[in-house]
Amino acid sequence: MYYFENFPYAYTEADKAKGLEVDIIEEYVNWLKQKRNQTLIVTYKPYFQFSAFYNAVKTGGPHVIGLGSVTWNTEREAEVNFSPPYLRNVAVLVTAGTVPTIKQKTPEATAAVLGKLTAIALNKSSHMNYLTEIKKNLVPGLKITTVESQQKVLETISSDPSTFGFVDIIAFWAHIKNNPSKFLKIQKAFNEPKEVFGFIMPKKSDHSSSLGEFFESGFGFTSTKKYRQILEKYLGYEIIDDVEVK
């Protein structure tokens, strides 16, 4: 199991992998034992840059599974296999709280605010695509820089009100929870609510079909009490309804 260090999805605590993705994948390991009498010997390997994590999974062997809050899209599906979704996501555009609220997603209203700021994006992420679209259609002169974690995006915006960027709503929630004195806001006119996350695997994976069966047999894993318990263990009431797969 390769995982991208990203609280609360998958992270290291006391030299052990934890997080909601880790708990779900452990349910998969238990399911293989109970349903197929297959025992997996599991090792976890952390990555601290998303691009390095993604490339390691893409070029990995048939036993590799990637836990990285990876957004499904057609470009990635051409490179890796995806499990069925285990979370929905809302990508949100975050600015400092002192930045005016953009009420309409028009070139004039957007450029008047974001044209004065510098955009930050997680390298090789769907967030970069959203910023590219804003630059193409709304703010032609927009400057975009890249970093290797959503935490870095949020830390930069928190310390520098002349920056903004997209992050997952869970990452935003976790940052606000851990930094209650920081004044950040979501520019809701730019919400991207149609993303889903899946575990990823190399194209020649031994796990693609069995992970699919784990998630989709019967009413599906995401309809179980255990799935809901995992979400409640790691997430707050403010966002569970936004991200739960129903």
WORA-V476361 format. One record per residue. SS is DSSP state (A for helix, B for strand, O for the rest). NEAR is the number of other C-alpha atoms within 10 Angstrom. Layout:
ss->[SS:SS]
near->[NEAR:NEAR]
This chain:
ss->[O:B:B:B:O:B:O:O:O:B:B:B:B:O:O:B:B:B:O:A:A:A:A:A:A:A:A:A:A:A:A:A:A:A:A:A:O:O:O:O:O:O:O:O:B:B:B:O:O:A:A:A:A:A:A:A:A:A:O:O:O:O:O:O:O:B:B:B:B:B:B:O:O:A:A:A:A:O:O:O:B:B:O:O:O:O:B:B:B:B:B:B:B:B:B:B:O:O:O:O:O:O:O:O:O:O:A:A:A:A:A:A:A:A:O:O:O:B:B:B:B:B:O:O:O:A:A:A:A:A:A:A:A:A:A:A:A:O:O:O:O:O:B:B:B:B:B:O:O:A:A:A:A:A:A:A:A:A:A:O:O:O:B:B:B:B:B:B:A:A:A:A:A:A:A:A:A:A:O:O:O:O:O:B:B:B:O:A:A:A:O:B:B:B:B:B:B:B:B:B:B:O:O:O:O:O:O:A:A:A:A:A:A:A:A:A:O:O:O:O:A:A:A:O:A:A:A:A:A:A:A:A:A:A:O:O:A:A:A:A:A:A:A:O:O:O]
near->[17:22:27:25:24:22:18:19:21:22:21:18:9:6:7:9:19:17:20:23:25:20:19:19:16:13:16:18:18:16:17:17:13:11:9:10:10:12:12:11:6:10:9:16:13:19:18:14:16:24:16:13:20:25:13:17:24:21:15:18:15:15:15:23:27:25:29:24:24:21:21:21:13:7:8:15:12:9:15:20:22:24:21:19:20:22:20:19:22:19:23:24:24:26:27:22:16:10:18:13:16:18:12:12:15:14:15:12:16:19:20:14:14:24:19:15:20:18:25:25:26:23:17:14:18:19:23:20:12:18:22:19:13:19:20:12:11:20:23:14:13:18:17:17:13:16:16:17:20:24:18:15:23:25:13:18:24:22:11:14:17:16:24:25:28:30:25:20:22:23:19:22:15:16:19:15:12:9:12:9:9:16:14:21:17:21:20:15:15:18:15:17:15:9:18:19:22:21:24:30:30:25:19:16:17:15:18:21:10:15:20:15:16:20:18:15:9:9:9:14:20:19:15:10:9:14:20:15:12:16:22:13:13:14:18:14:9:9:15:17:12:15:20:17:18:10]
